[in-house]
Amino acid sequence: MESAKSNINGHQNVIVMRHGDRMDRFEPLWASTAERPWDPPLIHDGKVRAFHTGQRISSHVAFPIHRVFVSPFLRCIQTAVEVVAGLSAVPSIDNSKLKVAIEFGLCEILNSLAIKSNVAPKDGKFDFSISDLEAMFPEGTMDHNVDMVYKELPQWGESAEGFRERYVNTLKVLAQKYPSENLLLITHRGGVSTILYKYLKDATKRLVNYCGCVDLRRRDGFGESVDFEVVTSHGVSFREHNVPIHDPGTPPTTIRAAMASSANSNTTDEYQNILMMRHGDRIDKINPLWLDTASRPWDPPLVQDGLVRAFQTGQRIRSQIQFPIHRVFVSPFIRCVQTASEVIAALSAVDLNPHATSSKDVISMDKSKLKVSIEFGLSEMLNSMAIMPEVAPKDGKFDFKISDLEAMFPEGMVDHDVDPVYKEMPEWGETVEECTERFLGLVKTLADKYPSENLLLVTHGEGVRTTFATYKKVDTYDVEYCACAELRRKVSSQDGSTKAGGFEVMTSLGESSADLNTTDGCQNILMLRHGDRIDKINPLWPDTASRPWDPPLVQDGLVRAFQTGQRIRSQIQFPIHRVFVSPFIRCVQTASELIAALSAVDLNPNATSSKDVLSIDKSKLKVSIEFGLSEMLNSMAIRPKVAPKDGKFDFKISDLEAMFPEGMVDHDVDPVYKEMPQWEETVEECTERFLSLVKTLADKYPSENLLLVTHGEGVRTTFATYKDVAVYEVLSQEESTKAGDFEVIGQAGIKYHCLKTTAVPCVKWY
């Protein structure tokens, strides 16, 4: 056993840590089919976060961890497994003698505030197979001679006073039992919050992120009393109070936010990070008629979905990247200012509600850590390729009232002392080369101006595309709304001077590069969800509908479907030979718009729907209706009150086929499923149906590329199976697979969490 001298400054140290990202917070439907819905595991990102936390603890604290005590809940066990691996991966401090033990006293709060009554065990008994949990740790790590502080789990329905007393008592007893050893306690949010509040008396409301830690130091060294002080924290935020670093005369080096520096040199090496982000969904792309009445048609705002997407992007940046954002620079165009405003709200929110969807849901912000400035150099590319001449200002002058734009940000967050790199707007008619030079020069200038700060630049598609393509050395042809490119460079400081290296791309969010679309003589399948359905836009629609279970598309859904067809036509590197479509009207309408875009002759680039297509080439593509692509037929997908009373979903196939251009329906095709699935099929039966259908169609037409228009569950199932990920939302976009055995080669509009064992980038979505 290590002696007490291994403890920093002769003190015992205890780190109290929350588990990683739990499955049911990212896949809400998981609980509905789980055998133990009250005991969710980690998602893959949670395991990665836990492993990185272990690495950070091992490399940044100045003491070894001797013992790990862990709650018996699966998410805590999995967190501990990864943390132990991370602790052992960094050789700077010897953690080879580390021992692990399960402790009931660290378990979740056992009442309906922490565990919803509908998922808790009916008898109130939470059962754990300790031997199975212990088997998850490396052999020889478990200490079987340790007696738990709490021999049994608390009773269901424990009071607030009861769980607070339990957490504090567990901490004190363990500290007294192992006074010469440093401990890591892996528990739940309530445990971290309780300990923090106990020993930091003036702490107000706080948010403990996944893998958030509080580092405690025993005041009396190894004395009889057990009184701790909070040294620092990681991943814990406060409304009005930051955790202080105690005893500044002899500052400990625990869990520093900055990079570690060399102890024998006047040189420090750190990384500067820059996120380059595109704005959210703009109104003129969703409602083309907006331009007809707009006073500034060249400066479209965001639609509501764009505001939501921007806020959610801010939430993901906040929860997933491993560095703080210090400054935000933003293009003066209204869509970028609105995007930045939502992102800042998510980044700066105090006690962020996990169900928040926009800045309107944010009650309080911490305005002390982030500053924002408007930068003309981040503007849209000012030429007719990016802005149609008929909507551009007649005099070529793009005017912005900066004070009005700055007023859109929270008071006190705009830095009025910053001089913009570009004092005025670029000239109308700039070339692509000039625009590229502008963006790249601006990134370098801002980075050099603020070498010790991490920056977020909110700009336009061309800015993200240019930056990503240049530093990644790929041909990037599409950048989705709120897509990001993350750049990093090493910054060295020596004797007061700073030296910076070149940028490298760490990860990208939402870009599509040409090297992803190689055909290699393979058969290709696009699996696509239908467009926007009316009952999700107008919930009252089913009340008067004759077929409430078969909602059509809204106009925006038709436009989205047509634009998706345009994108498929322009971006994929292979032709589509056959389209198979679910018989539900929303899928048939989606397929009709797609086919119009794919088959149009001399397609007008300004076309927004099939009505704008004058002529179609009907010779290269065939379409067929396939019952096997139908919606999942159970009450999880179709509410019982709108489903047919007899469970029979009837379709008049001739009427549906008439919605396609004459001559394009292939009447010689036999459907794989000759009739509709039975009502109340199980999730497993539905999954088997979709996977079997994909394989059958692929085998039936091995020399042809297929487009399957279906429902969210079909895309989710296929993508999750072949990508080996947990998919928690499928938007109205397309997903593509490369078949042999299948592998996913690209996706759009699918939100997922990886399940594979390899580490994933810190931010990855869309």
N, C-alpha and C positions, 0 to 999 in steps of 0.2 A: 504493500500500500504506500502511496505517496505520503510524505510527511507534511506537516502543517506548513512548512517553509515553501511548499509549492503554491500556497495561496497568496494572492496579491497583497503585499504590504502586511502580511500576518493576519489577514482577515479571511473569514469564510465567505464564499460567494455563492449565491443561488440565482439561477435564471429561471423565471417562470414564463412559459411559452404556450401560446394557443396553437391548436392543430392547423393543418393546411386546408385548402379549398374543398369543401364537401360536395358530394354529388347532387344532393337534392336541391341545392341552391342554384345549380346550373341546368339541371334536368328535372323540372318540377314533376313530370309524369313518372319519374323513377319510383316514387313512393307508392304509386297505385298498383304496381306489380311486384314490389319487393317483399321478400319473405320476412325481413326484419326492417320495416320502414323507419323505425326509430334509431337505427344504427347505420347511417349512410357511410359508405367508404369515401376515400378521396378521389377526385378526378386526377387525370395525369398531371395537369398543371399544378395541382396541390402537392403531388409527390416531388415535382421538380422544385417548387418553392421551398419545400421542407429540406431537400438535399442542399440547395444553395444556402439556406439558413444555417445548416450544420457546418458547411464550409466557411461561412462568414464568422460564425462563433469561434471555430478552431483557429482561423487566421488572424482574427482581430482582437480577441481577448487575451489577457496576459496571464491566464491561469488554465490548467487542464480541467476538464470535466471528469470527475471520478465516478459519479453515479447518476443514472437517469431513472426517474420514477414517472410512470405513465398511467393515465386513465385507461380503463379496460375497453372503452368505446373504440370501434374499429378505426375511425378516422384519426384518433390519437395514436393508436398502435402503429398504423401505417406511417404517420408523421415521424414517430420515434425511430422506426426502421430506417427511414431516409436520413434523418438527422444523424443517427449513429454512423451511417455510411459516409455522410458528409464530414463528420468530425474526423473520421479515420482517413479521409482522402487528402487532407492537408498535413504535411509532415512537420509543420513548424513547431507544434507542441505534441508531446507524447500522450495520446489518448488510448494507448493499447490496453491499459488495465481497467478500462471502463466497464461497469456492470449495470445491468438493467433489471428493474423489478416493476411489476404491475401494482398499482395502489388504488383501491376503491375510493379512498378519500379525495382523489382528484377527478372523480367522474362528473358528468354533466349534472346541472341542477335538475333534480327530479320533481318537476311540477309542470303544469300546463303552460306556464309562461315560456319555458325553454323547449318543451317537447309537446307538440300539439296532441290533444287528447285522442284525436281520431287515428293517430299512428302509434300511440303508446300501447304497450301490451294490455289486453283487456283485464288481466288479473293484477296489473301493477307490478309484475315481477320481470325484471330485466336480467335475462340469463346470459352468461358468458362461459364459454369453454376455455378456461385459462390455459390449458395445455396447448390448444390450437393457437391461441394468441402468442404464447411464448415461442412456439415453433416458427413464427415469422421472423425471429431475430437470428443473427448468425450463431452458429453453434459455439457454446462456451461463453456467450455474452450474458445469459440470464443468471442471476444470483438466486438460487432456490432456497437459500438459508435465511432470506429476509422475511420477517413477519410484517404483514401489512399493519399500518396504523389503524385502518378501518377494516375489520375482518369481513364485514358484510356491506352490501350496498345500502345507501339511505332508503328510507321508505318513500314510496311515491306520494307526492303532495307535500314535500318538505317546504318549510317556510323560508322567507328571505333571511331571517335571523339564523335559521338552521344551516343553510348552505354557506353563509358567510363565516359562521363559526367553524364549520367543517373545513373550509379551505385554509383559513388562518391556522387552525389547530394542526392540520396536516403539515403545513410548512414548518411550524415551530417544532413539532415532534421529530420530524426528519432531520432538521438542523441540529437539534440536541443529540440525536442518536448517532450522527456522523459529523461531529464538530470539526474534524480535521480534513474534511473532504468538501469539494465543490460540487454542487448538485444542479441538475437540470430537471425541472418538473414540467411535464407536457400535459396540458389540461385543456380546458374550454374557455371561451370568452369570459364567462362569469368568474372563473377562477382568477384569470389575469386581472380583470377589473377589480375584484375584491381585494386582492393583494396590493394592487397599486393604490387604491383608495385608503387602505389600512395604513400604509407607510408613507404616503404623500398626502398629508392632511388637507392641503389646500387645492387638491385636484378637483376640478369641476367635471362636467360630463365629458366622456372620452369615447373614442372609437378604437377598438382593438382589431386590427386587420388580421387576416389569416397569417399564421406564423409570427404574429406580433409578440414581442418579448419585453419583459421587465427584468432588469439586472439589479439584484439586491446585494448589499454588503452588510455583514453583521457588525454592529457598532462596537461590540466589546471584544472583538477578535474571536477568542474561543472560550469566553467566560460562561458563567452559569445562566445569565439572563439571555433571552433570545429577542433582541430588538434590532430590527433591520432599518437601513436607509436605502432609498432608491438612488442608484448611481446613474443610470441612464435607461433609455428604452429604445426599441426599434419597432416601427410599424404601429405605434400608438400615437393618436392625435388628440388634442384637447380643444375645448371651446375657447378658453381664455388663458391657459397656462401651459407652458412647455416644461417637460421634465428637465430639471437642472442637473448638471454634472457637479456632484457634491465634492467638497474638499479640493478646491482649485489649486491649492498649494502642492498637492501630490496627485495630479489627475490620473485616474486609471485609463487604460487604453481599451476599455470594453466596448465592443460593437460600435465602432466609429462609422459615421456616415461617409467620411472621405476615404480615399484609397490609402493603404498602408504605405509608409515611407521608409526609406532605409535608415537604420539606426546609426550608421557609421558614415553618413554623408550629409552634405548641405543641399543635396539634390532630392526633390520629391517628384515622383511620377504619378500623374492622375489621368483620367480619361474625361474628355469633354464630349458630351452627347448632344446631338441635334436631331429633333424630329421635324420632318418636312411633311406637312399635312394638307390635303385638299379639302375644300369646303364641302358642306352637305348638299342635299338634293335641292336644286333650284327650280323655281316655280315655272319658268318658261319651257322647261323640258317635260313637265307634267301637264301643264295647261297651256298649249301653244297660243290660245286665244288671248292670254294675258297681255301679250305684246300689243294688241290692237288698241288697248285703252290706257296703257302705262305712260306716265309722263317721262319716265327715264327707262325706256325699254332695254337699254344696254346694261342696266344695273339691277337684275332680278333678285328679289329676296329668296329666302328658303321657304319651302313648304313645311307644314308641321312635321312630317316624317323626317325632313332634313334637320330640324331642330332636335328631334328625338335622337336621330342617329349621331349628331354631334355630341350631345350630352352623354350618350352611352359610350362613345369613343373616349371621352374624357374619363368616364368611370373605369374603362378597361386600362387606359394609360395609368391611371392612379393605382390600380390594384396589381398590375402586372409588370411594369418596368421597375428596374432596380436602382433608379436614381431620381432625385427631385427635379422638377422644372423650375428654373429661376426667373426666366423671362419669356414672354410671348411677343412675337412681332407678327403683324397682320396686314394683309392687303386692305386698301381702303374700300374695296367693293363691298356692298352691303351683305352679300352672301357669306363673305369671309368674316366680316365683323360679327355677324350673328353666330356663325360657327364658333369663333373664338370665345364669344360671350358664354355659350353653352359649355364649351370645354373647360373654361376657367371656373365656372360654377361647380362643375363636377370635381375638378382638381382641388378646389379650395373649400368645399363644403365641410362643415363641422358636423360630426355625427350623421354622416350621409345615410339616408334611408335606402336600403337595398332595392326597394320598389320604386324609387324616384325615377321619373322618365324625362324630366326637363328641369331647367333652372327654377321654374315656378315651385318645384317641390323642395327646394333648398331653403331652409329656415335661417341658417346662420353660416357666414363664411369667415375664414381666417384670411385676412387681407395682408398679412405681414410678410408672407414668404414669396410672393409672385408679383411681378410687374409686367405691364402690357404697354406696347407702343405701336402706333400705325406706321407702316413703312411703304412708301410708294414703289420701292424696288420689287415688292412682292406682287405687284399688280398683274392682272390678266395680260396675256400677249396682245398687244394693241395693233392688230391687223385684221384683214377681212377673213383670215382663216379661223380666227377665234370669235370675232364679233361680226355678225352680218352687216354689210355696209348700210342696209336700209334701216337698221336700228341704231347705228352709231351716231353720235352727235354730228350734225351737219358741218360744224366748224372744226371737227376733230379734237375738241377740247372736252376732256372728261373732268367735270367739276365735282368736288366733294367738300362738304362742310365738316371739317375735322372735329369741331367742337360737338356737333350732334352725334358723330360716330363715337367719340370718346365717352359721351354720356350714356352709351349703351352698356358700358362696363361698370362693375361695382365701384362706388365712390372710394377714392383713395388708391385704386390699383393701377391707374394710368400714370406712367412716369413722364412728367412734362419736361424733365431735364435732358431727355434723350434727343439728340439731333438725328433725324433720319439720314440714312446713307444717300438716298435719292431725295433731294429737296423738292422735286416736282415730278409730275407724271412723265413716263416715257412718251416719245412722239408717236402719234398715230401713223401707222404704216411701217412700223419697225419690222425688220426681217426676222426670220426664225433664228438665224445665227446671232443677231443682236440680242434677241430675247434670251437665248441660251447663255450668252456671255453675261447678260444682266443677272440672271438667276445664280449662276456659278460664282460670279464675282461678289454678289451680295452675301451668299452663304459664307464665303471666305472672310469677307470684311467684318460681318457680325461676329463670327467665331473669334477672330483675332481681337476684336474690340472688347469681348467679354470672355477671355480664355478660361476663367475659373467658374463659369456658369453654364448650365445646361439650358438650351434654347428650344422653343417650339415655334416654328414658322408656319403660319396658316396662310395658304396661298391657293393657287389654281392648279388644274390638272397638268398644265404644261410645266409648271415649276417643279412638281413632284416627279413628273416623267423625266425631265431634263436631268435633275439631280440624281435620281436612281439610275438612269441609263448611263450617265457619265461615270459614276463611281462603281457601279456593278458591272459595267462593260457589257451590257445586253441591250437589245433593241426592244424598248418598252412601247407598246402601242395602245394601251388602255389603262386608265387610272380611275378606279371607282370613287364614288363620293366618300369622303372622310378617310380615304386611303392614306397611309403614312409610309415614309422611308426613314429609317433610323440610321443616322451616321454617327461614327465615333472616331476620335483621334486622340493620340497620346499627347499630353501637355506636360512638359518638364520644367520645373522651376529650380534655378540654381543661383544662390547669392543675389536674389532680387530680380533676376532676369528670367524671362519665359521663352521656352522654345517649343513649338508645336509641330507634330508630325502630320502626315497626310490623312485624309478621311478614308474610312472603309465602311461599307454598308453592312450593318449588323443584322437587320431584318427588314422586311417590307410587308405592308398590309394593304392588299387590294390591288396591287399592280399585276398586269398580265404581260409577260415577256415572250418574245417570239420563240425562244428556245424551249418553251413549255409545249409547243404545238407541233411536235414532230410525229409523222405518221408511221414511218418505219414499216410500211406494208401491212399494217395492222387493221383489223376491223375496229371501227369507232362507234360508240353509242353515246348519244346525248340523252340524259334523263332530265326532264324538265317539269317543273310544277306550273299549274295554271296561273293566270293573272288574278287581279284583285276582284273578289266576289262581292256581290251587292249586300249580302246580309252582314258582312263585317263592317261595311260603311254605313248602312242604314239598318240597325237592329230591328226596326219595326216592319221591315219588308216581309218577313215570314207570316205576320199576322193576317195579311190579306192575300198571300200567294196560294195558288191552286196546287203547286208542287213545292212546298217550303223546303224540302230536302234537296232541291236541285237549283240552287241560285245561279243566275247568269253573272256575267262580268259587268262591272261599271265601266264607264267610258275610259277612265284612267287605266283600267285593266286591259282593255283592248289596245290602248296606245302602248302600254308597257310590253304586251305580247308582240306587237308589230316591231317595236324598237329592239326587242330581244332577237327577233328574226333578222333584223338588219345587222345587229352585232355578230350573230352567228355567221351570216353571209360574208361579212367583211374580215372576220378575224380567224376563223378556223381554217385549217390547211387541207380540208378534205370535203368532198361533196356529200350531201345528204341524199340517200336514194329512197328511203321509205320512212313514212311517219305512221306510228301507231298511237291511237288516242283513246282514252277513257270515254265512255258514253255520256258522262255527266256534261251538261250544257256548258259549264265554265271551261272544261277542257276542250270541247269541240270548238268553242269560240276562240280560245287561245290558239289551237292548232290552225284554224282558218287564217288568223292574222299572221302567224309565223310563216305559213305556206305562201301567203301573198308576198311577204317580204323576201323570202328565199327564191321565189320563182318570178319576181317582177322583171320585166324587160326594161332596160334603161331606167333603173330606179332613181326617182327624184330624191336627192339627199335631204330635202325638206319635208318629205312625206312622213305622215304621222299615223296612218292607218291604211287598211286595205282599200278604202274609198279613194285614196290618192294614187292607186296603182292603175294605170291605163291599160297595160297589156301584160299577160302572164305566159311564160313558157311552160306548157303542161307536159312536156315530153320527158323530163328528167326525174320526176318525183311522183311517187304514188302514196296514197293515204288509205288507212283501214281503221275501223273501230274495233277495239279489243276489250272485252269485258274484264279480262284479267288485270287491266290497269285501273280498275274502279277504285273509288274511295274505300277506306277500311270500313266495313259494314258492321259497326257496333256502336254502342252508346257513347264510347269515348270520342268518336269522330262525328257522329250524327246524333243530336239530342233526340231522345225517344219521343218527345212531344211533337217534333216535326217529321219524324220518320213515318213511312206508310204504316197504317194500323195492322195490315196483314203481313208486313215484312217483305212485301214484293215491290221492287224498284223497277218500274216499267219504262221502257224507252222505245220510241218509234224510230227505228234505225234509218228508214228511208228519209224521214224529215231531217235527221242529223246529217246524213250524207249529202243532202241537198245544200247544206251550208258551205260545202267545198266547191271550188271551181269545177265546172263540168268537165268530165273526162279524167279527173285526177283520182277518183276513188277506184281502188282495185277490187272489183267484185269477185275475183277468182280466189281471193285469200280466205282461207278458213281460220277463224279465230282460234287461238289456243284454248281459251275458255269459251265454250259454246253458250253458256248462260251465266247470269250474275252469281257471285258468291252468296252463301246463305247469310241472312241477317244474324247478327251476334257472333260472327266469327271471332276467334281469339286473336290477340296480338301475334302470337306465334304462327297461327294459320295464315294471317295476313302477310307476315314476313316471308314465310315459305312461298306464298303465292307470288309475291313480287320477284323474289330471287329466282324462282323456277321459271317465271315468265321471261325474264331477261335472258337467261341461259337458253331457253327454248327458241326464242326469236333469233338470237344470235346464231345458234346452230342451224336454224332453218334458212337463214340468208347470210351465209358466211362471207360472201364477197361484197356485201353491201353495208354501208354505214346507215345506222338507224337513229331516228329521233322518237323518243317515247314521251308523250305528253300525259301526265298523270297528276297525282295529288301529293301533298307534303309528305305523307307517310311513305309513299313509294320512293321518293327521292331520298328521304332520311334513311330508310332501310338499306337501300342500295349503297349509298355513300358510306354509311357507318360500317357496313359489312366489308367493303373492299378497301376502305381507307383505314380501318381499324381505329375508329374514333367514336366518341360519344357526341351525337348531333343533338342540339337542343332547340334549334329553330331553323326552318327552311323558308326563305323569302321567295318572292315570285321571280325567280331567276333560273339560270340553267346550270346543270352539273354534267360533266362529261367523264366517261370511263373509256379505257382502252382494253379491249377484250382479247383474251387468249385462254388462260385464266385471266380474270379481270384485274386491272389495277387502275386506280384513279389517277388521271393525268392533269386534271384541272377542275375547278369548281368556282361558282359565283353565287352569292346570296345564301350561303349555308354557314351557319354559326356552329362551331364544334370545339370540342376539347380532345386532344390527342390521348390515346390509351397506350401507345407503343412505349417501349422501355427507353428509347433514346430521348435525350433532353430536347426540349422544344425552345424556340426563341422566346424571349420574355414577353413579347407582344405579338400575337398572331390571331387574326380573325378575318372574316369575309374571304 
